[in-house]
Amino acid sequence: MDAFHLPRLFLAALLLLSPLESPAQARTPSLDEARAAFERYAPNTRFHDYDTSFGDFNGDGITDFVTFVGDSRYNDNGVQDLKVAAFLGARDGTFTFHEASSNILGHERVTHVLKVRQQSIFLHRDGSGGCCSHWVEEFQFKMRHGRLVLIGVEMATYHPEGITEPDYGISANLITAQAKTWSGDGKKRSEKTTAIPKLGPIPFKGFDYEKFGDISQGWPTH
């Protein structure tokens, strides 16, 4: 066998013994790597794993994560206002900070939850409306042109049995500026689609919960 063929056979043997990683493969990220990325972004703030949700929200097939800056649970620290911070994942399993929202009002009787699903970030809030109702809010943020924007909102109020006032709510699409309002329960539920003027996607970093609440006060309910 001449010397010309030896390097080719040697290279083939190496490829069989040590297969190269497929470009589509990425290392599974860990909570420790998420914590490290968070602490680089907010070094004087505690990372809370129970406030963290993993999932691909920018559509590149690599796991990203979102978490609260601040503690969503009422504890010895009292009530803290929160921000939502989004981090993008890399193929080596590490993360880099992408962007954060403005403040979200904390409250000892309000539950805050973050979830990544359907390539979107969902912020859930719910709490008591007093003795006779329970309210729920959910905000959907999605990547558009490389930036996160608020594209959808759902709000609802529910009443316990024995209360004659009907349940009601609204689902708003900020891209189409259309909203569906509903009221009632089961077969008695009625729905109506309506346009909401001057409604459009809101940049994630510009999402101010208090200002948004002022805007939504003028929306139809039922």
Secondary structure, 3 states (H helix, E strand, C coil): CCCCCHHHHHHHHHHHHCCCCCCCCCCCCCHHHHHHHHHHHCCCCCCCHHHCEEECCCCCCCCEEEEEECCCCCECCECCCEEEEEEEECCCCCEEEEEECCCECCCCCEEEEEEEECCEEEEEEEEECCCCCEEEEEEEEEEECCEEEEEEEEEEEECCCCCCCCCEEEEEECCCCEEEEEECCHHHCEEEEEECCCCCCEEHHHCCHHHHHHHHCCCCCC
